[in-house]
Amino acid sequence: MRSRVASAAQRSRWAAACAVGASAALAAGCGPERCDRSESANPPVEFTEAMPEGGVYETSAPDGDLLYFPGGMRYALRHHLGARPRWWQVDLSFEPDGTKSGGTLAHAAGNQAEVVCVDDQHLVLMNGSCSEYWLRVVAGGADVASGDDDTGTAGGANDAGGGEAASAGGAGGGAAGRRCYGDDPG
């Protein structure tokens, strides 16, 4: 009958194989955190340079200068829409100029771009991963006439355009009357 106990040589080979596998996993990004994604280390940076046209806000054109978006980065995008946007789309690229030099844009997924808070002034999002991207955001559907609230929720239950919000990490954030960024109501 064959013994089920591994020999010392077999245990040594298994240990070596596990050590190599663990080293490869750590090098590939698995394992302990590689970047500090905390808000204290990454306070939101307000971006005010883009203005809406025809009720649609874009941080840049698809082939324009995208926003640098390393791991943990937070942006407070001042959208100038006059009310909370009802939809948004978050695209990422590995190129700083998007599609201009042959690069591509792709919709963010998972923790690549987490929507932290949305109100009538700002759309706040963060890179919850430790990967480096370039960011483009498009938002719209703000209905000033309907008396849209500024509850700070992202992609609320009554939002007709909540599909983009959900795919962009549409987590809620904020209580009624609280601003997503700063204290200035205007």
N, C-alpha and C positions, 0 to 999 in steps of 0.2 A: 504494500500500500504506500502511495506517495504522500509525503509530508505536506501539509498545508501551511506550514510555517515558512516564511520567506527567508532565504539565506542572507547573510550579512552583505554579500556582494549585490544581491537583488535590491535590498533596502538602500544601499549606497547609490545604485543607479537611479532608483526612483527619486531619492532625495535630490540628486543632481538634476534630473529632468524637471522636477518641481521648481527648483531654484532658477533654472533657465526660463521656464514658463512664467514664473512670477516676475522676473526681471523684464521679460518681453512685455508683459501686461502693464507694468509700471511705465515703461518707455512709451507705450502706445497711449497712455493717458488713463489707464484704469488704476484704481487704488486711491491713495490719499489725495486730497485737493491740491491742485497746482497753482491756484490763484485765489486771492482774497476777494470774494464777491459781496462782502458786507456793505451796507449803506454807509457806515462810518468811514470805510476806506474808499468808497466810491459815491460821494454825494452827487445828486443830479446836477448836470450841466444844462443850463437853460439855452435853448437854441431858438433865436428869434428872427433869423434872416429870411425865412421863406414866408410868402404871403399867398393866400388863396386866390385862385382865379376861377370865376364861374361857380363858386361854391365848393371847389375842390382844393384841398391843401396838399402840396407836395414838398418834401424836404429838398428834392432835386429832380431833374429829369432823369429818365433811365440811363442816359449817357452823360450825366452831369457829375459834379463833384459830390460823391456820397460821404456820409458822416463816418468817421473812424469809430469802430465799435468793438473794442477788445473785451475780454472776459471781465464781468463785473460792472462794466460801464453803464451809467444811467443817464438818460436824456430826459429833460422836461421840455418837450416841443411846444412852443407857444404857437397855436394853430391859427389864431386871428379869425376864427369862423363865427364868433359871436354867440355860439351856443355849443353844447356838448355834441361832438360828432356822433352820428349814429352808426357809422361803419368806418373801418380802417383796414389797411393792408400793409404788412411789413415785409419788405424784400431785403435779401442779403446778397452780397457779392464778395468774391475774393479780390476784386479789383477796385481801386479807389475811384475809377471813372466808369463803373458799371459796364455797360455794353459798348462803350466808345472804342475801346482798343481790343475788341474781340472777346471781352469777358461776358459773363452771364449774370442774370439776377434769378433768384429763386425765393419762393415764399418761405418765411421763417417757420420753423416747427419746434415743438417742445420748448425747451428752455433757451433756445437761441435768442429769442426776443420775447420777454414776458411783459405784458401790459400790466403796470402796477396801479395806475389811476388815470381816470379821464374825467375832465370837467369842462366848463365853458371857456376855459383859458388854455389849459395844457393837456397834452397826452404824454404821460410819463411811462417810459419803458426801460427795461434793463436787459443786459446780456447775462443770463443766468448760467451760461456755460463758461468754460475757460478757453474757448476758441476765439480767434480774431477774425472779424468780418468788417465789411463796409455796409452801411445801413441806408435804406431809402424807405420813407413812410409816405403813404397817401391816405387822406382821410376826407370825409365829407358827410353830407346828409344832415348837417346841423339845421334844425328847423326853429328859427328864432320866433316865428309867429305862434308856435304851439305852446310857448311858455316852458320849453324844455328845462328840466331841473338840473341842478349842478351837484348831484349827490355824490359824485366821484365814483360811481359804479362804472365798470367797464362792460359794455355789451349787455345792458339790462334785459330783463325778461320780456319787456314790451318792444324791444328794438327789432324792427323788421330786417335790419341789416346785420344782425348778430352773427351771421356765418363767418364773416371775416374776423370778427372779434374773437370768436371761439378758436379759430385756427391760428390766431396770433397770440394765444395765451390769455384770453379774455377773463382774467381773474378780476374780481371786484376790488375795491379799495377805497374806503373813505365813508365818513358819515355825512349826513345832510349839512350843508353850509361850510364844510371844510374844503379848503383849496388843496389841490394836488401839489402845488408848488408855490411857495411864498405866501404872503398875506394880502397882497394887493388884489382887491376885487375887480379892478379895471384894467 
